[in-house]
Amino acid sequence: MKIRAKLLLYKGGRETPFQNGYRPLFDFDSTSLVSGRIMLSSEKKMVYPGEETEVEIEFISDDYFGNKLHVGEKILFTESKKPLGEIEIIEI
């Protein structure tokens, strides 16, 4: 499943930028973590802490979602327990 989203990488969360293909875990309902690959636009090389950008996200497993995702929904992403940023779904 692919979505388009507005992504915000928090300052103070991740201290280094990430590049195309970054695979954090997305936190759904604070009970389920789902892996997804973040794809940047062709002119964007890196996303730095504090930066907001539009991205495409491809989730590894389509089976989990069904009709659970909605435009406007905000979802945190992480590499561990501490949230590193958030996305807001703009297109499914």
N, C-alpha and C positions, 0 to 999 in steps of 0.2 A: 504494500500500500504506500502510495506517495501523497504527500501534502505539500502545500506552500504555506510558509509561516513567517511572521515577523519574529526575529530572535533578538534577545537582549542577553549579552554576556556580562554578568555582574562584575563590578569592581570589588576586589577583596575575596572573590571566590576562587577563580582560576587566575594564577599570576602570570601566565604566559598566553600568547595568542594561539589560536588553532587554525588549521588550514583545511582545504577541501577534503572530504572523506572522513572527517572526525566522527567517531562513534561513541557518543555518551549513552547513558541509560536515561530513559524518560520515565518519570514517576506518575503513574496513573492511579488516582484514588488513594495514594499513600500506602498501597498494598501490593502493587504490581510494578515491577521495573521491566521496561521493554527496550531492547537495543534498537538504535536507528542510526542511519548514516546521513550526515548533514552535507549537502552539496551547495557550494557557493556559486554565485553568478560568474560567468567567464571573466569579467573584469576585476573581480574581487579575489585577492590572493590569501588574505589572512583576516581573522576577526580578533580584535584586541579587547581586553577587559574594559567595560564601560561602553562598548560600541553596540549599536543596534543596526541590524541589516535584514533584508529579506532573503530567505533560503528555501531550498526544497529538501524535504526529509523523506527518506525511504526507510520504512520500518521493516525489520528483519522478518517478522511473522505477521501475516495478514489474518490468520485464524483468530487471534485474540480480540480484534476490534469489533467486527460486525458493524453495528450502527452506533458505536460508543463515542465516536469523534464528532464534534460539531464546530462549525465556523464560529469564531469568537472565543472558543475555549482556550484557557491558558494552562500550560503544562510545564512543570519544572523539569530540568535535566541535571544530571549529576555524574560523577565518576565514583562516588562513594556515598556517604550519608549526607554530606554538605551540598546543598544546591549550588550549582555554578551559574545558572541562568534560567531563562524561561523562554517559551515560545508562545505565540498567539496564532492559532490556526486562521488563515485567510482564504484557503481553498482546499477542498478535498478531491 
